[in-house]
Amino acid sequence: ALLAAMAEHDAAAVLTRFAQQEDEPIARSTLELFMSIYGAFAGNLALAALPHGGLYVAGGIAAKISAAMQQGVFLRSFLGKGRFSELLRSMPVHIVLNEQIGLLGAAACARKDG
């Protein structure tokens, strides 16, 4: 069923849906691997930027998998930075649910500069 659905529709969207709503181990494992990599990279960016007000994860992917991101794999990978884990633990992580936030920000900049 997974492969058939992926052949007919957007593969990433189908994979995410099957991982969250169906009993599909391959889809679930794929989503967990993605969230692990996503969390580790977000942690690296947070250490580079030190956003003391918190890290805002935005974009279509985050909004679509926000429930899965809050279940542990993402945060474990985000915090898994050895001696810097406590520093990261002090930074709140916010998931922006508005998938259009990038366009809204660009429009605000265009209005400001224009």
HELIX and SHEET records of a PDB file:
HELIX    1   1 LEU A    2  GLU A    8  1                                   7    
HELIX    2   2 ALA A   11  GLN A   21  1                                  11    
HELIX    3   3 PRO A   25  ALA A   49  1                                  25    
HELIX    4   4 GLY A   60  LYS A   64  1                                   5    
HELIX    5   5 SER A   66  MET A   69  1                                   4    
HELIX    6   6 VAL A   73  LEU A   79  1                                   7    
HELIX    7   7 GLY A   82  PHE A   84  5                                   3    
HELIX    8   8 SER A   85  ARG A   89  1                                   5    
HELIX    9   9 ILE A  101  ASP A  113  1                                  13    
SHEET    1   A 2 LEU A  55  VAL A  57  0                                        
SHEET    2   A 2 VAL A  93  ILE A  95  1                                        
END                                                                             
